[in-house]
Amino acid sequence: MKLFIIFGAINAFLAVGLGAFGAHALEGKLEPKYLEVWKTGVMYQMFHALGLIAICILSGNVSASSLLTTSGWFMLSGIILFSGSLYVLSTSGIKILGAITPLGGVAFLISWVLLIIFAVKHL
């Protein structure tokens, strides 16, 4: 579970850096629509980075659960697929990449459902 706090902290760090990069380096270089897409990627990356950290904290307070581990892996996959596809879409304009984004969204939803199930069973 220590891995999830590391992944969470790395993703929080990246979200702050990518948010600053978008606000300063990309402003005026991207269409406003794509700058908003970038910001959405940053926002979801940060929310789910904090989710990974929460999963790690929960795992330290209760016995290890495969629900938490699976939730963490889905959350990390969601960050990569959802936010990653939005970053590439916004900077490249390749619209087909938008088809990957919903897969990341589904991974996020699965991770939160698993966390709910964990809470119902173990807390």
Backbone torsions as a table, in degrees:
resi	resn	phi	psi	omega
1	MET	NA	-24.2	177.3
2	LYS	-54.7	-31.2	-180.0
3	LEU	-58.5	-37.6	-177.4
4	PHE	-70.5	-32.8	175.8
5	ILE	-69.9	-34.7	176.4
6	ILE	-66.7	-48.9	178.2
7	PHE	-61.6	-39.0	178.8
8	GLY	-63.7	-45.5	-179.9
9	ALA	-66.3	-40.4	177.7
10	ILE	-61.6	-44.6	-179.1
11	ASN	-69.7	-34.0	175.4
12	ALA	-65.5	-43.7	176.5
13	PHE	-57.9	-48.6	-179.6
14	LEU	-63.4	-38.6	179.6
15	ALA	-62.7	-41.7	177.6
16	VAL	-64.0	-47.2	-179.7
17	GLY	-63.8	-43.8	-179.9
18	LEU	-69.2	-33.1	175.1
19	GLY	-63.8	-44.4	177.9
20	ALA	-65.2	-41.6	178.6
21	PHE	-60.3	-44.2	179.0
22	GLY	-63.5	-41.7	-177.4
23	ALA	-70.5	-32.0	-173.6
24	HIS	-107.1	-45.1	-174.6
25	ALA	-88.2	-30.2	-175.6
26	LEU	-95.8	-19.1	179.6
27	GLU	-60.9	127.8	-178.2
28	GLY	88.4	-15.6	178.2
29	LYS	-100.4	-22.2	177.2
30	LEU	-111.5	149.7	172.2
31	GLU	-59.9	148.3	-179.8
32	PRO	-53.5	-36.1	178.9
33	LYS	-59.7	-44.7	-178.1
34	TYR	-75.3	-27.7	174.2
35	LEU	-66.4	-36.9	175.5
36	GLU	-66.3	-38.4	176.6
37	VAL	-60.9	-44.0	177.9
38	TRP	-58.5	-47.5	-178.8
39	LYS	-61.9	-36.9	177.2
40	THR	-62.8	-43.5	177.3
41	GLY	-58.7	-44.0	180.0
42	VAL	-63.9	-44.7	-177.5
43	MET	-62.4	-47.3	-179.9
44	TYR	-68.2	-33.6	177.0
45	GLN	-63.6	-43.9	-179.4
46	MET	-66.8	-45.3	179.2
47	PHE	-56.1	-43.8	-174.5
48	HIS	-82.6	-21.5	169.6
49	ALA	-63.2	-43.1	177.1
50	LEU	-66.4	-34.1	175.1
51	GLY	-61.7	-41.6	177.4
52	LEU	-62.2	-40.9	178.8
53	ILE	-65.5	-40.4	178.0
54	ALA	-62.2	-39.8	178.0
55	ILE	-61.2	-42.0	179.1
56	CYS	-64.4	-43.1	179.3
57	ILE	-63.2	-43.8	178.1
58	LEU	-60.6	-39.8	-177.9
59	SER	-66.2	-25.5	177.7
60	GLY	-77.9	-18.0	-177.4
61	ASN	-99.6	-11.2	179.9
62	VAL	-138.0	167.6	178.3
63	SER	-63.8	151.0	-177.8
64	ALA	-56.1	140.6	-178.8
65	SER	-135.8	135.8	176.8
66	SER	-65.7	-24.3	176.7
67	LEU	-62.6	-43.4	179.0
68	LEU	-66.2	-44.3	-179.4
69	THR	-61.7	-47.0	-179.8
70	THR	-64.4	-40.4	177.4
71	SER	-59.3	-43.9	179.7
72	GLY	-62.5	-42.6	179.6
73	TRP	-67.0	-37.6	176.2
74	PHE	-66.4	-38.1	179.8
75	MET	-64.4	-44.7	178.4
76	LEU	-63.9	-42.4	177.2
77	SER	-61.5	-40.2	178.2
78	GLY	-61.5	-41.4	177.8
79	ILE	-59.6	-47.4	-177.6
80	ILE	-63.6	-48.6	-176.5
81	LEU	-72.8	-47.4	-175.1
82	PHE	-73.0	-63.9	-176.2
83	SER	-66.5	-43.0	179.9
84	GLY	-57.5	-44.5	-179.9
85	SER	-66.8	-34.8	178.0
86	LEU	-68.7	-37.0	177.5
87	TYR	-63.9	-46.4	-178.9
88	VAL	-67.8	-42.1	178.6
89	LEU	-59.3	-46.6	-175.7
90	SER	-68.2	-31.3	-179.0
91	THR	-91.4	-22.3	-178.4
92	SER	-104.0	-26.8	-176.5
93	GLY	76.8	6.2	-180.0
94	ILE	-76.3	102.3	-171.3
95	LYS	-68.3	-25.6	-179.9
96	ILE	-61.5	-24.3	178.1
97	LEU	-64.8	-21.7	176.5
98	GLY	-62.1	-18.8	178.4
99	ALA	-72.8	-20.4	179.3
100	ILE	-81.1	-31.5	-175.3
101	THR	-53.8	-46.0	179.9
102	PRO	-61.9	-28.5	176.6
103	LEU	-63.5	-40.0	175.1
104	GLY	-64.9	-39.2	177.3
105	GLY	-62.7	-40.6	177.0
106	VAL	-64.7	-40.2	177.4
107	ALA	-60.9	-41.3	176.3
108	PHE	-60.2	-47.4	-178.7
109	LEU	-60.8	-43.9	178.2
110	ILE	-60.9	-42.8	-178.7
111	SER	-61.7	-40.8	-179.6
112	TRP	-71.2	-36.8	176.7
113	VAL	-63.2	-43.0	177.7
114	LEU	-61.8	-36.9	177.6
115	LEU	-66.8	-38.3	176.1
116	ILE	-62.7	-47.1	179.5
117	ILE	-60.7	-42.8	176.7
118	PHE	-57.5	-47.1	-177.8
119	ALA	-62.0	-42.3	-179.8
120	VAL	-63.9	-40.2	-175.9
121	LYS	-80.4	-34.2	-166.9
122	HIS	-118.5	-10.8	-177.5
123	LEU	-110.3	NA	NA
